Amino acid sequence: MTRSEAAVLDRPAVVPPSAAGVMGKTNQKRTVEPGKSPMNPEGEGVDRAFDLWLRRGLHQLYDTVAKEPIPEELLRMIEEDRTSLEE
């Protein structure tokens, strides 16, 4: 993990205004000045860091499973089903 990724992960989470009521905060609407993004500039960095963390975690968990060969019995069942649909 790079230093910038670690810094992004150490920042507090940013809650978008639309999720405020769901998260038990307030139902007050935030106003956004025209031409400005409603998202905090660091929000994108947090999203990218989360995506990177999630992608790496999923690869660690499932890459070995995805590389396993498909069982012969399953391949046979798929082929039987395919031929029954063609008839």
C-alpha positions in Angstrom: 0.0 0.0 0.0 1.4 3.4 -0.9 1.7 6.3 1.5 -1.1 8.2 -0.3 -3.5 5.2 -0.2 -2.8 4.8 3.5 -3.5 8.5 4.1 -6.8 8.2 2.3 -7.8 5.2 4.4 -7.0 7.1 7.6 -9.5 9.9 6.8 -12.9 9.9 8.3 -15.7 8.5 6.0 -17.7 11.0 4.0 -21.4 10.6 4.1 -23.2 11.9 1.0 -26.3 14.1 1.8 -28.7 11.6 0.3 -27.6 9.0 2.9 -27.8 11.3 5.9 -31.3 10.3 6.8 -30.6 6.6 6.3 -27.6 6.8 8.6 -29.7 8.3 11.4 -28.3 11.8 10.9 -30.5 14.7 9.9 -33.0 15.1 7.0 -31.8 18.7 6.3 -30.9 19.2 2.6 -27.5 20.6 1.9 -27.3 23.3 -0.8 -24.6 23.2 -3.4 -23.4 26.3 -5.1 -23.8 26.2 -8.9 -20.8 24.8 -10.7 -19.5 23.0 -7.6 -19.5 19.3 -7.0 -21.8 18.1 -4.2 -19.1 15.6 -3.2 -16.1 16.5 -1.1 -12.9 16.5 -3.2 -11.5 13.7 -1.0 -14.6 11.6 -1.6 -13.3 10.4 -4.9 -10.0 9.4 -3.3 -11.8 7.5 -0.6 -13.9 5.7 -3.2 -10.8 4.7 -5.2 -9.1 3.5 -2.1 -12.1 1.4 -1.1 -12.4 0.0 -4.6 -8.7 -0.9 -4.5 -9.1 -2.5 -1.1 -12.2 -4.5 -2.1 -10.7 -5.7 -5.4 -7.5 -6.9 -3.7 -9.5 -8.6 -0.9 -11.8 -10.4 -3.4 -8.8 -11.5 -5.5 -7.2 -12.9 -2.4 -10.3 -14.9 -1.5 -11.5 -16.1 -4.8 -8.6 -16.3 -7.4 -7.7 -19.8 -6.4 -11.3 -21.0 -6.7 -11.8 -19.3 -10.1 -8.7 -21.1 -11.3 -9.9 -24.5 -10.4 -11.0 -26.8 -13.3 -14.7 -27.2 -13.9 -15.8 -30.6 -12.6 -16.5 -33.2 -15.3 -19.9 -34.0 -13.9 -21.0 -30.4 -14.2 -19.7 -30.1 -17.8 -21.6 -33.3 -18.6 -24.9 -31.9 -17.2 -24.4 -28.6 -19.1 -23.9 -30.5 -22.3 -26.9 -32.8 -21.7 -29.1 -29.7 -21.1 -27.8 -28.0 -24.2 -28.6 -31.0 -26.4 -32.1 -31.4 -24.9 -32.8 -27.8 -25.8 -31.7 -28.3 -29.4 -34.1 -31.3 -29.8 
